Amino acid sequence: MLYMNDGFYIKKIRLTAGQGLTFFVFLVLAFVAGTYVGYNRVPEIDKVIGVANKENEIANAVDFEPFWKAWNVLNDKYVPANISSTTPQNTTLFNQKLVWGAIQGLVNAVDDPHTVFLPPNENELFKGDISGNFEGVGMEISIKNDVLTVVAPLKSSPAERAGVKSGDMILEIDGKSTSGIAVDDAVSKIRGPGGTKVVLTILHNKESESIKISITREKIDIPALKSEIKTTEVGKVFVIHLYSFSATSPALFREALQQFIDSKTDKLILDIRGNPGGYLEASIDMASWFLPEGKVIVREYFGNNKNEEVHRSKGYDIFNENLKMVILVDAGSASASEILAGALREQKNIPLVGEKTFGKGSVQELIDITSETALKVTVARWLTPNGNSISDKGLEPDYKVEITKDDVEHDRDPQLNKAIQILSN
């Protein structure tokens, strides 16, 4: 329960945090996020004896004869080129490997870095990740402009301590090129047991020469939130640093808002720089503290001729027009961060300060293909309340402020200073 304070808090609301799983972000550590989960079982496949081409149920009557012909040629004629080949000689294992390869080929043909097939080993690792059991370096990665790119290192993670930054391009992993690599493959190469090392060849944003960074893996504790009060020339400013949208984030955010109210200031800064996202439900819950019931927070676009799904405010709406608020964003603000920032800017006119956000606006659904394998497939795009695609453009700040290398070396934060200046007006 939150309690009334002077001037800018107008209601008493009890928060019940939802646990919906509707949004996926995949981390190197790997980062926990919500997903849809479905299940489809496929039949076991033995050697093909006949083919059905024209009477299948595939749309547009796709002719599968070339596929089955290739399958049978491989079964009948293939011999490993060298004795050290890892190709299984057991017919059953060989056929199973062909099945996984065929599915992988389907996924590759889609040409979407976020649509990924998870064969047994990778799927087992992923299930360990979403259950919270993982060790790694603590950063989210994605493919951007066909290059493996760091979305954001987690706060106080091994990656952050080693100097990895949002927007860094990962050119090599342990000396091997990342050209053409899939995100999940990169994840499996970077992660590993605590105490072991991985060497990344990194190209920092706006620099011309790459560097090698050695990172020691460790067990990752995902931080959620930290709050503080800044004493300035214009009075007290309450700052909430939000690091992730985890299952516990809504309750922690509610507690931080109570502290903000108790601080007796009307100036609030929400810092979501370097926040790679998380649960969709968490971002909706947080936005609901500032928006009336029914206000659109984000639109889920499923393609032409399909109805979009609109996610709306729960209507906690506790602040009146006396609230002064600014949101800090940068290239590491992604997914749920962009959803929250986009909604509050378009629906509440809250300005964004910092740098352009990452632009992670696609929705993945996790579907079991067998009891041991799964397919992570892009099923929709996130749109802001006004219908702007997050994937296409990211979010441009209202006040663009860059942090230079000199700022970092001298522990200056011009973005935070700009936000305080805006609040003073």
Order of alpha helices (4+ residues) and beta strands (2+ residues): beta-alpha-alpha-beta-alpha-beta-beta-beta-alpha-beta-beta-alpha-beta-beta-beta-beta-beta-alpha-beta-alpha-beta-beta-beta-alpha-beta-beta-beta-alpha-beta-alpha-alpha
